[in-house]
Amino acid sequence: MTDALTGRHNRGRATIRDVAALAGVGIKTVSRVINHEANVSAATREKVEQAVVALNFTPNQGAGALRRGDRKTLTLGLLLDAVDNPFSAAIHRAVEAVAWERGTAVFGASFGDDPGRERALVEAFTRRRVDGLVLTTIADDHTYLQTELEQGVPVVFVDRPPRGIDADTVLTDNRHASGTAVAHLVQHGHRRIAFLSDDLEVSTARERHLGYLDALRDADAEEGPVRPGLRSVEAAYEAVRELMAAPERPTALFTSQNLVSIGGIRALHDLGLQHEVAVVGFDDVFLADMLEPALTVVAQDPSEMGRAAAGRVFARLDGDDSPAATTVVPARLVVRGSGEIRPPA
């Protein structure tokens, strides 16, 4: 079937040859126009641009990169733990916002705490010749990325540091921030403070546990119940119910991850203990200020972390060859009520 306006057969996506034929010019001329190069007359440029519009032609960025010799495909690969987690989603939005300003698309994926899936997704990105990588990871060895680094592909780790290689990293000071959270509970009279987290093999959880221990040691207080490996709201909910049924239940909870906080708060409300047991969470939670009592948290700034990570990628693409650096984005204690409940007399 032939298009009545262009005379071209409707056989699929238009090619650069189709544009050249319709404009009555050579393929190299079309390439110069779409790559905004000089040495093309205004009249010829107008004919090519009209043909591009008529055919709804979209240039192939990968092919353009090969012709220009700059390897740039105007794409980034972004790997996150779970795209449905609000923390990860905020990083994703921030990276996309920075990339959009640079005319770059972002390919996003999540690995769900699966090291094998992590590596497979990173390899999928590199096969597509993305210009740079922004990675949250769980693998205990990242030497598989050494080749990419040696070939000049910017790799920036966000939220969790790399292992086995030197690469740019953007982090929260998890240990210090957690120590601040637990010290806040200690200052309000608590000595039996439970620690709830996801898997302690994950660097962020491990650092937060160390901060918890630091604060207890500084207060000359004993370690309370520790419940690691909580990977869902439901798991955290059950863990808190079990803690509250113990003969000597904790008077305060430090929930060191946002999904753990949600499960813990839900359990306390179902048990009617929300005004008796103090809670400080790590990461803010949507509508945390609307709860009763409102949730006190150590709030990270995932948007700033995403902006910093994307900014570092583009700095490298622009020629920054300085040594790998770590950027620490500070967290802040947000006092709202749940962390200020005092223990029973």
C-alpha positions as CSV (number, residue, x, y, z in Angstrom):
1,M,0.0,0.0,0.0
2,T,1.3,3.4,-1.0
3,D,0.9,6.6,1.1
4,A,-0.9,9.3,-0.9
5,L,1.1,12.2,0.5
6,T,4.6,10.8,0.3
7,G,4.4,8.1,-2.3
8,R,6.3,5.7,0.0
9,H,5.2,2.2,0.6
10,N,3.9,1.7,4.2
11,R,6.4,-1.0,5.0
12,G,7.5,0.1,8.5
13,R,9.6,2.8,10.1
14,A,11.2,5.3,7.7
15,T,14.9,5.1,7.1
16,I,17.5,7.7,6.2
17,R,17.4,6.4,2.7
18,D,13.6,7.2,2.5
19,V,14.3,10.8,3.7
20,A,17.1,11.2,1.1
21,A,14.9,10.0,-1.7
22,L,12.0,12.2,-0.8
23,A,14.2,15.3,-0.4
24,G,16.1,14.5,-3.6
25,V,19.5,14.6,-1.8
26,G,22.2,12.2,-0.8
27,I,22.3,10.2,2.4
28,K,25.3,12.1,3.7
29,T,23.4,15.4,3.3
30,V,20.6,14.1,5.4
31,S,23.0,13.0,8.0
32,R,24.6,16.4,8.1
33,V,21.2,18.0,8.6
34,I,19.9,15.8,11.4
35,N,23.3,16.0,13.2
36,H,23.2,19.9,12.9
37,E,26.4,20.1,10.9
38,A,27.5,23.0,8.8
39,N,28.1,23.1,5.0
40,V,24.4,22.6,4.1
41,S,22.5,25.4,2.3
42,A,19.4,26.8,3.9
43,A,17.3,25.6,0.9
44,T,18.6,22.0,1.1
45,R,18.3,22.0,4.9
46,E,14.6,23.0,4.6
47,K,13.9,20.2,2.0
48,V,15.4,17.6,4.3
49,E,13.5,18.9,7.4
50,Q,10.3,18.8,5.5
51,A,11.0,15.2,4.4
52,V,11.8,14.2,8.0
53,V,8.4,15.6,9.1
54,A,6.5,14.1,6.3
55,L,8.0,10.6,7.0
56,N,7.9,11.0,10.8
57,F,11.5,9.9,10.7
58,T,13.4,9.2,14.0
59,P,17.2,9.1,13.8
60,N,18.9,6.0,15.1
61,Q,21.1,7.4,18.0
62,G,23.3,4.3,18.0
63,A,24.1,4.5,14.3
64,G,24.6,8.3,14.8
65,A,27.2,7.6,17.5
66,L,29.1,5.2,15.2
67,R,29.2,7.8,12.4
68,R,30.3,10.6,14.7
69,G,32.9,8.4,16.5
70,D,31.9,9.7,20.0
71,R,30.2,6.4,21.1
72,K,27.4,8.4,22.7
73,T,24.0,6.8,22.5
74,L,22.3,9.5,24.7
75,T,21.1,6.8,27.2
76,L,21.9,5.8,30.8
77,G,21.3,2.5,32.6
78,L,19.8,2.9,36.0
79,L,19.6,-0.2,38.3
80,L,17.6,-0.1,41.6
81,D,16.6,-2.6,44.2
82,A,12.8,-2.3,43.8
83,V,11.1,0.4,41.7
84,D,8.0,0.2,43.8
85,N,9.9,1.3,46.9
86,P,9.4,5.1,47.4
87,F,13.1,5.6,48.2
88,S,14.1,4.0,44.9
89,A,11.4,5.8,43.0
90,A,12.7,9.2,44.2
91,I,16.2,8.3,43.0
92,H,14.7,7.3,39.7
93,R,12.8,10.5,39.2
94,A,15.9,12.6,40.1
95,V,18.2,10.8,37.7
96,E,15.6,11.2,34.9
97,A,15.2,14.9,35.6
98,V,19.0,15.5,35.2
99,A,19.2,13.3,32.2
100,W,16.3,15.0,30.5
101,E,18.1,18.3,30.7
102,R,21.0,16.7,28.8
103,G,18.8,15.2,26.2
104,T,19.4,11.7,27.5
105,A,17.0,8.8,28.0
106,V,17.1,6.5,31.1
107,F,16.7,2.8,31.0
108,G,15.5,1.7,34.4
109,A,15.4,-1.8,35.9
110,S,15.2,-3.5,39.4
111,F,16.9,-6.6,40.7
112,G,14.9,-7.4,43.9
113,D,17.9,-8.3,46.1
114,D,19.0,-11.0,43.5
115,P,22.8,-10.8,42.7
116,G,22.4,-12.9,39.6
117,R,19.6,-10.7,38.2
118,E,21.8,-7.6,39.1
119,R,24.6,-8.8,36.9
120,A,22.3,-9.9,34.1
121,L,20.7,-6.5,34.0
122,V,24.0,-4.6,34.0
123,E,25.2,-6.7,31.1
124,A,21.9,-6.0,29.3
125,F,22.7,-2.3,29.7
126,T,26.2,-2.6,28.5
127,R,25.2,-4.6,25.5
128,R,23.0,-1.7,24.5
129,R,26.1,0.6,24.8
130,V,24.6,3.0,27.4
131,D,26.8,6.1,28.0
132,G,26.9,5.6,31.7
133,L,25.5,3.5,34.6
134,V,23.9,4.5,37.9
135,L,23.7,1.4,40.1
136,T,22.3,0.3,43.4
137,T,23.6,-3.2,43.9
138,I,23.7,-6.2,46.2
139,A,26.5,-8.4,44.8
140,D,29.6,-8.9,47.0
141,D,32.0,-8.5,44.0
142,H,31.8,-5.8,41.3
143,T,35.0,-6.6,39.5
144,Y,32.8,-7.6,36.5
145,L,32.5,-3.9,35.9
146,Q,36.2,-3.3,35.6
147,T,36.3,-3.6,31.9
148,E,33.6,-0.9,31.5
149,L,35.5,1.4,33.7
150,E,38.7,0.8,31.7
151,Q,36.8,1.6,28.5
152,G,35.7,4.9,29.9
153,V,32.1,4.1,30.8
154,P,31.1,6.2,33.8
155,V,29.8,4.0,36.7
156,V,28.3,5.6,39.8
157,F,27.1,3.6,42.7
158,V,24.2,5.1,44.7
159,D,23.1,4.1,48.3
160,R,25.4,1.1,48.5
161,P,29.2,1.2,47.9
162,P,31.1,-1.0,45.3
163,R,33.1,-4.0,46.3
164,G,36.4,-4.8,44.6
165,I,36.6,-1.7,42.3
166,D,37.1,2.0,42.7
167,A,34.1,4.0,41.4
168,D,32.2,7.1,42.2
169,T,29.7,6.6,45.0
170,V,26.8,8.6,46.5
171,L,25.8,7.6,50.0
172,T,24.0,8.5,53.1
173,D,26.1,8.3,56.3
174,N,24.0,5.4,57.5
175,R,26.0,4.7,60.6
176,H,26.0,8.2,61.9
177,A,22.3,8.8,61.1
178,S,21.3,5.6,62.8
179,G,23.3,6.5,65.9
180,T,21.4,9.8,66.0
181,A,18.1,8.0,65.8
182,V,18.9,5.6,68.6
183,A,20.5,8.3,70.8
184,H,17.2,10.3,70.4
185,L,15.4,7.3,72.0
186,V,17.9,7.0,74.7
187,Q,17.5,10.7,75.5
188,H,13.8,10.1,76.1
189,G,14.5,7.4,78.7
190,H,14.7,4.2,76.7
191,R,17.1,1.4,77.4
192,R,15.4,-1.6,75.9
193,I,15.4,-0.7,72.2
194,A,14.7,-3.2,69.5
195,F,16.5,-3.1,66.1
196,L,14.5,-4.2,63.0
197,S,16.0,-4.3,59.6
198,D,16.3,-6.1,56.3
199,D,19.2,-8.5,55.6
200,L,22.4,-7.5,57.5
201,E,24.4,-8.8,54.5
202,V,23.2,-5.6,52.8
203,S,25.7,-2.8,53.4
204,T,23.1,-0.2,54.4
205,A,21.5,-2.5,57.0
206,R,24.9,-3.5,58.3
207,E,26.0,0.2,58.8
208,R,22.7,1.0,60.4
209,H,23.1,-1.8,62.9
210,L,26.6,-0.5,63.7
211,G,25.1,2.9,64.4
212,Y,22.5,1.3,66.7
213,L,25.3,-0.4,68.6
214,D,27.4,2.8,68.8
215,A,24.5,4.7,70.4
216,L,23.8,2.0,73.0
217,R,27.5,1.7,73.9
218,D,27.8,5.5,74.3
219,A,24.7,5.3,76.6
220,D,26.1,2.3,78.5
221,A,22.9,0.4,77.6
222,E,22.6,-3.2,76.6
223,E,21.7,-4.4,73.1
224,G,18.0,-5.0,72.7
225,P,16.2,-7.5,70.6
226,V,17.5,-7.6,67.0
227,R,15.3,-8.8,64.2
228,P,17.1,-8.8,60.8
229,G,16.1,-10.3,57.4
230,L,12.7,-8.5,57.3
231,R,12.2,-8.0,53.5
232,S,8.5,-7.0,53.5
233,V,5.8,-5.1,55.4
234,E,4.2,-8.4,56.4
235,A,7.5,-9.8,57.8
236,A,8.0,-6.6,59.9
237,Y,4.4,-6.7,61.1
238,E,4.8,-10.3,62.4
239,A,8.2,-9.5,64.0
240,V,6.7,-6.6,66.0
241,R,3.8,-8.6,67.1
242,E,6.2,-11.3,68.4
243,L,8.3,-8.7,70.2
244,M,5.2,-7.2,71.9
245,A,4.2,-10.7,73.1
246,A,7.5,-11.3,74.9
247,P,7.7,-11.2,78.7
248,E,10.0,-8.2,78.6
249,R,9.0,-6.4,75.5
250,P,11.0,-3.5,74.2
251,T,9.9,0.0,75.1
252,A,11.1,1.4,71.8
253,L,11.7,0.3,68.2
254,F,14.3,1.5,65.7
255,T,12.9,0.4,62.3
256,S,15.8,0.8,60.0
257,Q,14.1,0.8,56.6
258,N,10.9,2.3,55.3
259,L,9.0,-0.9,54.6
260,V,10.0,-2.2,58.0
261,S,8.6,1.0,59.6
262,I,5.3,0.6,57.9
263,G,4.9,-3.0,59.1
264,G,6.0,-2.1,62.6
265,I,3.6,0.9,62.9
266,R,0.7,-1.3,61.6
267,A,1.4,-3.9,64.2
268,L,1.5,-1.4,67.1
269,H,-1.8,0.2,65.9
270,D,-3.5,-3.2,65.7
271,L,-2.3,-4.0,69.2
272,G,-3.3,-0.6,70.6
273,L,0.3,0.1,71.6
274,Q,1.0,3.1,69.4
275,H,1.0,5.5,72.3
276,E,3.0,3.2,74.6
277,V,5.9,2.1,72.4
278,A,8.2,4.7,70.9
279,V,9.3,4.4,67.2
280,V,12.0,6.1,65.2
281,G,12.2,5.0,61.5
282,F,15.0,5.2,59.0
283,D,13.7,6.8,55.7
284,D,10.6,8.9,55.6
285,V,7.3,7.3,55.0
286,F,4.4,8.7,52.9
287,L,1.8,10.4,55.1
288,A,4.1,9.8,58.2
289,D,3.0,13.2,59.5
290,M,-0.6,12.2,59.3
291,L,-0.3,9.2,61.7
292,E,-1.3,9.3,65.3
293,P,1.2,9.7,66.7
294,A,3.1,11.1,63.7
295,L,6.3,9.1,62.9
296,T,9.7,10.5,63.9
297,V,12.3,9.5,61.3
298,V,15.8,9.9,60.2
299,A,15.0,11.2,56.7
300,Q,17.4,10.5,53.8
301,D,17.3,12.7,50.7
302,P,17.0,10.3,47.8
303,S,16.2,13.0,45.4
304,E,19.5,14.7,46.1
305,M,21.3,11.4,46.0
306,G,19.8,10.8,42.5
307,R,20.8,14.3,41.3
308,A,24.3,13.9,42.6
309,A,24.7,10.4,41.0
310,A,23.5,11.6,37.6
311,G,25.6,14.8,37.9
312,R,28.7,12.7,38.5
313,V,28.0,10.6,35.4
314,F,27.6,13.6,33.2
315,A,30.8,15.2,34.7
316,R,32.7,12.1,33.7
317,L,31.1,12.2,30.2
318,D,32.2,15.8,29.9
319,G,35.8,14.8,30.6
320,D,36.3,14.8,34.3
321,D,39.1,12.2,34.9
322,S,39.7,12.9,38.6
323,P,40.0,9.9,41.0
324,A,36.9,8.1,42.1
325,A,35.1,10.1,44.9
326,T,32.4,9.4,47.5
327,T,29.7,12.0,48.0
328,V,27.9,11.8,51.3
329,V,24.3,13.3,51.4
330,P,23.4,13.9,55.0
331,A,20.2,12.6,56.6
332,R,18.3,14.6,59.2
333,L,16.2,13.8,62.3
334,V,12.6,14.8,61.8
335,V,10.8,14.9,65.2
336,R,7.1,14.3,65.0
337,G,5.9,12.5,68.1
338,S,6.4,8.7,67.9
339,G,10.1,8.9,69.0
340,E,9.3,11.1,72.0
341,I,7.0,8.7,73.8
342,R,8.6,7.9,77.2
343,P,8.9,4.4,78.6
344,P,6.7,3.3,81.5
345,A,7.8,4.6,84.9
